[in-house]
Structures are given as structure tokens and as C-alpha cells.
Amino acid sequence: MPDAKSKILIVEDDLDVAEMLNAYFRVQGYEVFTVNWGEDGVRSSLTVQPDLMILDIRLPDIDGYEVARRVRGDRRTAEIPIIFLTEKRDRSDRLQGLELGADDYITKPFDVQELRLRVRNALKRVSQGSLTNPVTGLPEGALVDEKLSESLGKDGLAILFVAIDNMDIFRESYGFVASDDVLRAISLMVINTMREVSRPEDFLGHLSSTDFILVIPSSNLSALSEKLRSRLDQSMEYFYPIKDREQASTRKDSLNAKLSELVLSAGQYSDVVQVKTELLRLKK
């Protein structure tokens, strides 16, 4: 059971869905507030100060994107986690929501148990101050920034950036629990490979929920990258159910691991933002 003080604001114009979610999350121990219009959602975000918003995109006045834009634009509500709830499935719609700072995205019809887990994980991230990923338990956010900042002034270090592409498509097809299992499995593969090649003090964390970052000696970079790339490439299709594996091996939108290497030297980058920008450039 969550802390009874955890407040959820539901912005949903379908009265049946709104009532169902209200009743369900109240039983789960949350304090729930429900509105049916976008403008009311913006106002309620200020008056209620919820710990999390479940926000439908298709609303009768302003859409959910505009609600999110206003919530993110106000310093009093900018940090509220937002989970988009919508019937839209196009990649462009998901990207638009993520660009506005949405924490998650779930399409109708949805599994209410899956939504419950997403709510729990989003709230857990907030309570932990985004220091560790709730799925893998690896460092993220400020801990990763701290490690990168520490590494900028040193020679002989390198970054191995591991990006898992198309996880959002996998999650929509097989569900939230299955995608979490994949991330945990990949994190364990990375950890085990590091144990074989690297030192105990080497660093592994998240740059995003599906992107891993390793800070290791540059002398180990080639061996670790080669071994990890081989293991990930061999494993991706096995994350799919047996009936879908053959198709998954030929589809362009299947799970795919991209590895990028960046050797650091003292004074090369002035701040962490520059390093992150370079890593994202290498990822493309």
C-alpha cells in the first residue's frame, strides 16, 4: 500500500473511465481527485498539488498536451510526474508527449494493473529523488551527473554508452511487466560482463530509462565493448515470445542495442551537458 498522503489527479473526460480509476486508486490507498476538462486539470494541479497526474490527451476543451505544457511551465507544478492516457498510438504522438516532459505513456484499452505499476514507479522515482532507477536499481540522475563531472578532470577514462532502441514499441506490444523484465535482464548482462573485464570500482548507471552509461578505464574499452556487443546482439530476439522471434529478427522496429564509445581526456569537456550532448549525437 502506498503512503495515504500520495495524491493522484486524474484528468479524464470519459466519465466511466474516470470513475473506475477513482475507485481503483482509492482502494489502493491513494487520495484521488478527478476532473473532466483540461482547464480544470490545470487549475487543480495548482490547488491540489498532486504527487502525480494521470492525463488523457483527448479532452473536450484544451488537449492533454496543452495541459502538460502549462503544468510544466509553472514552477509550482513543473515537477509533478505526468502519465499520459490516450487512444493514440502513433509514434509522433508519443514523442510529442515525451518532449513535453511526460514521465510515461499508456494507450487505451489499458490494463489497470499495468497502470498501477507505472504510477507506483513514477512515485518511487520522485521519493528517491531520481537517484536510482526503480526497475534496475542502478544509479541515475544526480548520481550519474556526479560521476561524469568527477571523470571530466581525469585522463585514462572512457564511456561506453549502451542505448536500447524500440523499447516503447516492445512495451506497447507485450506490456509494462515484460519490458521491465527486459531492462532488468540487460542490466544483469552488463553487470556480469563488467565483472569479467572491468574493475569493481567502475561505474554503471542510466542516462535515461533505456540508456546505460559505463565509465571505465580506456584500456578496457575495446574488450568490454566487443564482448558486450556480442552478448546483446545474440540475446535481443530471445526477449520475444517464441511465436514472434522469427519475425522480430527481421523487423526494423525490433529491440536493438546500440553501443557508442567515447574516450575522455582532462579538459576535453567543460561540463556534463557537453558530454551528454556528445553521447546523444553518437547514438543517432
N, C-alpha and C positions, 0 to 999 in steps of 0.2 A: 504494500500500500504506500502511495506517495504521501509526502507531508500534506496535511489537510489544508495548509495555507497556500499551496500551489494553486494558482488561479489560471483558468483557461477561458479565453474569449473566443467564441465561435461566431463567425460571420458567414451566414448561410441562408439563402433566400428560399430554399426548399424546406417548407415547414416540417415535413415528415422527417427529413434527414436531420434537421436542427434539433427536433425533439428527441430523436433517437440518440444523437450524440450527447445531448444534455443529460439524458437519463443514464446513459452508459458511463460517462466520465464522473458523474456524481457518485455512482455506485463504486467506482474505482477510488474514491476518496478525494477527488478534486473539488474545488469551488468553481462552478461553471456559470458563465454569463453568455447569453445568446442574443444576437441581433440579426436582422434580416436584410438590412440595407448597408451599402458601402459607407455612406456619410455617417451613419450611426456607428459603424465599426471604427472609423477614425476618432469620433468623439469618445467612444467607450474606451479606446486604447489609452486616452488621457485620464478619464475619470476612474476607470477600474484599475489601471496599471497592471495588466495581466502578466503572468510569468511566461505565457505562450499564447499565440493566436493560431487558430485553425481558420483559414481564409479561403472561401470559394472565389473563383475568378469571375464566374458569370453571375453578376448581381444586377438588380433592376435599375439602379441609378448609375453610379460610377463603378467601374470594374475593379476586380481584386488587385490588378496591377497598380491602379491609381491609389487604392487604399494603402498598399505596401509602400508606394513611393512617398506618400505623406507621412506614414508612420516612421519610415527610415529617415525622413528629412527633419524630424523633430527630435532634438537632443533628449527630450524626456521619454521618448518611446523608441529611440533608434536601436536599442539593444534587445528588444523583445524578439524572441525566436518566432518565425513565421513558417507554418506548414501550409502550402497551397493545396487546396482540394478542388478538383476540377474534372470535367469530362474531356478536356482537350488532351490529345496525345502527341501532337506534332512536336518534333524536336525543338523547333523555333519557339514554341510556347514555353517549353521547359527552360530553355536558355533565357528567355525574357524574364521569367520568374527568378532564376538564379542570379541574373545580372542585377536585379533589384534587391538582392540580399536575402532571398528566401533560404531557410535552413533545410527545407525538404519539400517534396512534391509527390502527391499521391493522386491517382486518377480513379474516377468512378467507373463502374461499381468497385468498391474497395472492401477489403477485409478489415473489419473493425479491430480485430486483434493486432493486425499489422499496424494500423494507425496508432493503437495504444502503445506499441513498442517504439514507434517513431516519436511519439510525444514523450515517452519516458527517456529516450536517448537524448532528445533535444534539451530537456530539462536537466538531465545529468551533466551535459556539456556546460550548461550555464553554472550549475552548482560547483563544478570543478574548476570554473574559470578557464575552460578550454585548455587545460594543461595536459590532459591525456585523452586519447580517442576512446569513446565509450565501447567501441566494438573490439578493437585490438589491444587496448590498454597501453599503446605506445605514446610517447610524448608528441604534443602538437602545440600550435600557438606560441605562447611566450617562451616555452622551453626550447622550441626549435629555433626561434629568433635569437635566444641567448647563446645557444651553441654556435650558430652561424656567426654571430658577432664576435665570439671568442676566437673563432677559426680564422677570421679575416686578417689578424695580425701575425699569422704563423706561416712558415714555409713547410713544404713536405706533406700537405694535406690535400685531399681530393674529395669531391662529392660525386656519388653515384645516385642518379635520380631515376626512380622507377615509377612510371605512370601506367596505370591500368585503364585502358580505353574501353568505352562502351559499357561501363558498369550500369549506367542508368537504363540502357536497353535491356540488359540482363535482368535487372531488378523488376522492370515492368512485366517481363515475361514469366519470371519464376518466383517473384515475391521478395519481400524485405528480408525474411529469415535466411533464404538461400543466398542472397547477395552478401549478407553479413558473414555467413559461413565461408564464402569465397575469400573475403578480405582477411578473415582470421587465418585461413589456410595459407594464403600468400604471405602474410606476416610471419607465420611459423617457418615457411620455406626460406624467407630472407634471413631470419634469425639463425636457423640451422646452417645455412651457407656461410654466414659471417663467423660462426663458431669454428668452422673448418679452416677459414682463410685469414680472418682478422684477429684483432686483439680484444680482450674483454672490455677495455675502455672505449672502444669505437662506438659511434653513435648511430642509432636508427630511430627515425620519427616520421611524422606525417607533415607534408606541406599542404595537403588537402586530404579529404576523407579517402580518396582513391589514389593519391600520390605519396610515395615513400621517398625519404631522403636519407642517405647514408653518408656519414662523414668519417673517412678512413685515411690511412696513410696512402700517399700517391703510389708508393711502391707496391701496394696490394691491389690497386685499382684494376689493372688488366685481368689478373687471375680471378678476382671476385666477380667482375662484370661478366667474364666469359662463362664462369660456372653458373652464375645465377640466371643469365640469359638462356642458357641451355635448359635448365630445370623449369623455368617458367614457360618457355615455348612448348616443352613436352607436356606440360600439365594443363594448359588452358582448356583444351577440348574436354578433359575429364571432369570439369566443373559442371558440364551439361548432363542432363539425363541421357541414358543410353540411346533412347529413341531419337534424340536430336543431335548426337555427336557428329555424325557424318555431315549433316547439313551445316553445323556450326563451323566445321573445319574449312568450309569454302565461302562462307558469308563474309562480306566486308564489315558488317557491324557486329561481329562476334568479339568476345573478350580478347584483348590483345595487350601484351606487356611491351612498353617502350622504355628502353634504358638509354640514358644520356650521361656522359662523363664530363666533369669539369674539374680541372686541376687548379688549385688555389696557390697564390703566392702573396707574401706580405705586401700590402699597399696596392694590390691589383684592383680591389673594390673598396669604395669608401664607406659603404653601408650595406645592411642586409637587403634593403629593397633592390639594390643593383644586382645582387646575387640571385634573388628570386626572379627578377625580370629576365636575367640571362638563362636561368633554368627553364622558364616557361617558353623562351624563344627556342631553345634546343629541343623542347618537347614537340614542337609543331612539325 
